[in-house]
Each structure stands twice: as structure tokens, then as C-alpha cells.
Amino acid sequence: MAAHPGARGTARPATNHPHPATSEVPTVLAGATVVLPTGPVENGQVTIDSTRITGVAPENAPVIDVTGHYVLPGFVDIHNHGGGGASFTSGSVEDILKGIHTHRLHGTTTLVASTVTGDMDFLTERAGLLSELAEQGEIAGIHFEGPFISPCRKGAHSEELLRDPDPAEVRKLIDAARGRAKMVTLATELPGGIDSVRLLAEHGVIAAIGHTDATYEQTVEAIDAGATVATHLFNAMPPLGHRSPGPIAALLEDDRITIELIDDGTHLHPAALQLAFHRAGADRVAFITDAMDAAGFGDGRYWLGPLEVEVADGVARLVAGGSIAGSTLTLDRAFKRAVTVDGLSVEDAVRALSATPARLLGMDDRIGSLEPGKDADLVLLDADYDLKGVMRRGEWVVGPQLR
């Protein structure tokens, strides 16, 4: 089967995605269960004034009756490689915009674009391109996943392109991102790893521990040096052992660490997810997609960096070797699974999909919750937790679909 067109960055015509103009008069969404930081409020209302949420609805403001629905804050994805057939690592600008729009259609109103391992010249070039999209407000920043990771836990990364985390090369990447680098995933036990963590912390970039073969003690050292995120906990790291607990125990037990979890039913057994979620709590968990090109697009063959991927029944695996190669998850599906399969409360799922990642990015003054003054980013779900509307900065991306 041939790879999908555009999967390696082949230019495709720009796709127009018209949205209704932002309303010049305040609009009220009324009658829904509104999920606020303090918990769900039945028969609540949200007032949107231009691009913001406001606390007061003017007299005679238009009302949209959303009775029987949930209104949630827009989802925030801090780890996402693409979607809609498009790759953030190798696609053209038009491809990247298509991938971003694909995830917006599924409720992700804020997205950090993740790259995969490549040679340094290529990654610095991509950093420049993605930083322009961040400056335009299309993405919230850049996450570099690789090349500073362990060959023992490389997952769907090209071993030939891996390298130790030399602080000078880490600095080269963050400089190329022009202040838009949000996170770098490293195997901190490698030579230069601890110094690179300190460098990242000094520059306000999140140091994430992942694709690592570290011991428990080495992981504690990295956390003490300034690492604050566990990249897709459990995946691409040694398993939890009773004599050799490895990185999982160190990452779970430390309140300074935010835990990424991929809740797609493939990356984690439900019991592992429950263990992590209930040990860390909703304020320390960020549900992510780790999505690749096939998210929102379909089965077939794709490219993840230089590696070919087969997607069958929604599960992405490398053609050579069969390793899991990212996911095809969207965050609306992650929310529904968290509530209906994993048994999480709606408010805890909202924290893990919106508030916690927003706070991690330092953007919780603008996004992550439905509060006056924040961006009018919201998701409308029906009683079965199926998506029926998405608003971003006061514009409907989807819907509202109320019948």
C-alpha cells in the first residue's frame, strides 16, 4: 500500500476552513451543565463577548439553548505530532495548518506541535517554520521529542539519528525556536543529560524525562536538576519493578512532575492508567494524544520522520519491527474514554485535558477553564459525551449541533 499523499510533506492545495465571524454582540450559552474549576454547575450559562468569556450577560443578549449538554473548556494538547494526514515534523505549512484544524474539529483549541528525531540541521529548520506558526497564534509552541533519547527505548525514532544531549546542541534547538520552544524530551541519564536539564530550566523550557533507560536514582537526580514532565509515562521506559523501581516510581511519587498519559486503550492497560491517575491526581496528569498523521484521517501507510508506519484498526505501528508509533487519538475520544471506561469524574477529566496542561504551559491566565476574562475556548458535548460543538476564541469551529 502506498503512503498517503502529503505524509512526507508533499505540498497540497491550501484548504479553506471558513468559520462564522466572531459575534460583535455578547452571546449566552444557557441550560447546560457547565464544568467550572469548582465543579459542574447544572442549568448553568456561559457568556461570550467577542473573543472572551465575560461574567455579565447584557439584557436582551442572544441566547443559545444548550440544555442537556455539557460545556467544557477547550482541550489543551501538549504532545501532538500531526493529524488529518499531515505531519508537524515534515509537512508543508499548508499540511501543518490542516493537521491543526483536524484536532480543532475534535475539541483541541490549544496545541503544542511535536517533532520526532531528525538530524540537527533539519530540526533547526523545522523549529524556524513552527515558530512562525506559534507567533501567528496557530500553535502554542514546539515540543522536541528526540534526538536526545536512549537507543534502548527509542520507540518509533530512528536509531541512526539519535545523539547524546550535549547542552550546546540542545541550546541550538531552543535558539532556533526563537522563544517558542515549550518542551524537550530527553533521556537524562545520557552524557550531558543533567546539564541539559539545567540549561532548559534556565531558559524557561520544560525538561521532560522520556524515551529513557534511567534508574530510579538517576531519575531523582534529573528531577532535582529541574525536570518537570514525564513523557507518556510507562511507554518507552523500563517497567516498574519491586527491586528496581526505575523511572516510573520516581516520576509518580514526586509532586513536581506532571504526568503525560495516552488514554487510547492501546498504550496503557486501564489498571496502569488508574494507578498513575490516582497516585498523581488530576492536578498532575495531562492527557495527551501523541497523535501522528493518521489521527482523524484513517488507516493506511504513513511516515513518522524517516520511518514507515502502518495504521490498522486505528493502531499505528512501525512497518519494521512493529513498535507502537504514536497514536491516532483525538482528545474528544480521550475525554469520553476517561469518563465512560476509566470511571473518572467529569471534573477530573476536564482538569487533565484542560486546566493541568494549561498551567504547565504557563497559559492558565488565558485558557484551561471557563472563567471571566479568559479566551472563549470551549467544547460542547451531549449527554453521551459526544462532541456537538467547538468554539475557539469566540468563533465556532464546529456547530453547535443541537439536534
PELIN-V212634 format. One record per helix or strand. SS is the DSSP state (@ for helix, = for strand). FROM is the first residue (numbers start at 0). LEN is the number of residues. If there is no record, write none. Layout:
BEGIN
ss: [SS & SS]
from: [FROM & FROM]
len: [LEN & LEN]
END
This chain:
BEGIN
ss: [= & = & = & = & = & = & = & = & = & @ & = & @ & = & @ & @ & @ & = & @ & = & = & @ & = & = & @ & = & @ & @ & = & = & = & = & = & = & = & @ & @ & = & = & = & =]
from: [2 & 26 & 38 & 51 & 61 & 69 & 74 & 81 & 85 & 92 & 107 & 119 & 140 & 150 & 158 & 166 & 180 & 192 & 205 & 211 & 215 & 228 & 236 & 245 & 257 & 269 & 281 & 284 & 290 & 299 & 306 & 314 & 323 & 326 & 330 & 345 & 374 & 377 & 386 & 394]
len: [1 & 10 & 11 & 3 & 4 & 4 & 6 & 2 & 2 & 12 & 8 & 16 & 5 & 3 & 3 & 10 & 6 & 10 & 4 & 1 & 10 & 2 & 1 & 8 & 5 & 11 & 3 & 4 & 1 & 5 & 6 & 4 & 1 & 1 & 10 & 15 & 1 & 4 & 6 & 5]
END
